[in-house]
Amino acid sequence: MTELMHRSLEANGIRMHIVEQGRGPLVLLCHGFPESWYSWRHQLPALAAAGYRVVAPDMRGYGQTDRPQDIAQYTLLHMAGDMVGLLDELGVEQAVIVGHDWGAPVAWTSALLRPDRFRAVAALSVPYLPRGAARPTDALKFLAGDSFHYMLYFQAPGVAEAELEQDVKATIRRVLYWASGEAPDRPTKPRTAKFLDLMDEPGTLPSWLSEADVDFYASEFKRTGFTGGLNWYRNLDRTWELMAALKGAKITQPALFVAGDRDLVVVARKAAVDHLSQSVPNLTKTVMLPGCGHWTQQERPAAVNAELIGFLKRLEGR
């Protein structure tokens, strides 16, 4: 099996850092917030050993990939364009696209916009959310009421950065622990709270997360800051406006959805998970991992690898 290879290339007008391994049909892995290509460290060798060429980029705004200054450069249409540009630069006509957290909407959107380039889609944690009737931030304000909602807190440039960058390593430890399956039930916070309020420093990291893992993420965000990742949240409304023509559109490719039953996103989006096959008619399987939190492929690497490889093999008729 080939070793991990790091390189950078030009895609969709930006410089992208990618990590790749293996040979065979292309599988593209899209990470979320606050992560990097490293969140796929368990999937790269497993999928490569199964006979696939696997590519995990640092997404726009993250790691060693460019971080455009203009907030408007972080819509889901830009992200889907990055993925198409990546295929072009890799010299590949089609790929299976896989995404976790924010990478899941990138995967869904890429599949929706370019079925000619993305022959199948797998999403972890975040189900496909068809374009709603209300502006996203208005809908979030209605749902949150007097309670804190992190997506609304992330809207104002500089506010979340000041909090998250005060102690980057502590931020990473707290976020990864408190969104995991090992964390206790999270209490509701008042609207005036900050993101890290009530997220105490964990005394011991969960078994799936090492100090070396925390150090890797912390070193990346100490260098880059969090603005690139936060800018994705600041385009909720802009993406909604740009996607108006696709209201009601369905994703027709074969699809897989995997999530943890203790994932806060799944709990909040239960209706979307329950009705996923209505907007994704070729959904082949929904897998709920018991006791798993938000960091699906890191918390349950063996289970996720098995589901992804099974899905890929079924696509090939094997």
Stockholm file with secondary structure:
# STOCKHOLM 1.0

chainA/1-318         MTELMHRSLEANGIRMHIVEQGRGPLVLLCHGFPESWYSWRHQLPALAAAGYRVVAPDMRGYGQTDRPQDIAQYTLLHMAGDMVGLLDELGVEQAVIVGHDWGAPVAWTSALLRPDRFRAVAALSVPYLPRGAARPTDALKFLAGDSFHYMLYFQAPGVAEAELEQDVKATIRRVLYWASGEAPDRPTKPRTAKFLDLMDEPGTLPSWLSEADVDFYASEFKRTGFTGGLNWYRNLDRTWELMAALKGAKITQPALFVAGDRDLVVVARKAAVDHLSQSVPNLTKTVMLPGCGHWTQQERPAAVNAELIGFLKRLEGR
#=GR chainA/1-318 SS CCCCEEEEEEETTEEEEEEEECCSSEEEEECCTTCCGGGGTTHHHHHHHTTCEEEEECCTTSTTSCCCSCGGGCSHHHHHHHHHHHHHHHTCSCEEEEEETTHHHHHHHHHHHCTTTEEEEEEESCCCCCCCSSCHHHHHHHHHTTBCCHHHHTSSTTHHHHHHTSSHHHHHHHHHHHTSTTSCCCCCCBTTCCTTTTCCCCSSCCTTCCHHHHHHHHHHHHHHCSHHHHHHHTTHHHHHHHTGGGTTCCCCSCEEEEEETTCHHHHHTHHHHHTHHHHSTTEEEEEEETTCCSCHHHHSHHHHHHHHHHHHHHHTTC
#=GC SS_cons         CCCCEEEEEEETTEEEEEEEECCSSEEEEECCTTCCGGGGTTHHHHHHHTTCEEEEECCTTSTTSCCCSCGGGCSHHHHHHHHHHHHHHHTCSCEEEEEETTHHHHHHHHHHHCTTTEEEEEEESCCCCCCCSSCHHHHHHHHHTTBCCHHHHTSSTTHHHHHHTSSHHHHHHHHHHHTSTTSCCCCCCBTTCCTTTTCCCCSSCCTTCCHHHHHHHHHHHHHHCSHHHHHHHTTHHHHHHHTGGGTTCCCCSCEEEEEETTCHHHHHTHHHHHTHHHHSTTEEEEEEETTCCSCHHHHSHHHHHHHHHHHHHHHTTC
//
